[in-house]
Amino acid sequence: MPKLVKYSSGEKINVLFTDVIELLLTAGFAAKEQKLAVVQKASIKLDVLKFFLQVVWELKALNNKQFAELSQSLVEVGKMLGGWQRQLNK
């Protein structure tokens, strides 16, 4: 990544990745009554992460291959989170 993007959007992306992982681990160990709220928060953070990655890609700080690989993984995580939310809503 170029220096300018690396220390602005790049840092934000790193923090969001860490936040999503932390929330997923927290949800895994949370009491049943609290799981849904934590999973929803993780889902929101994941959407924000996807948005920032798209911005960085549009700024040409990520090449198409890098963006495709990251996007594919994040879409899969999003599907899992959606399934988890549906299960918790039942």
Order of alpha helices (4+ residues) and beta strands (2+ residues): alpha-alpha-alpha-alpha
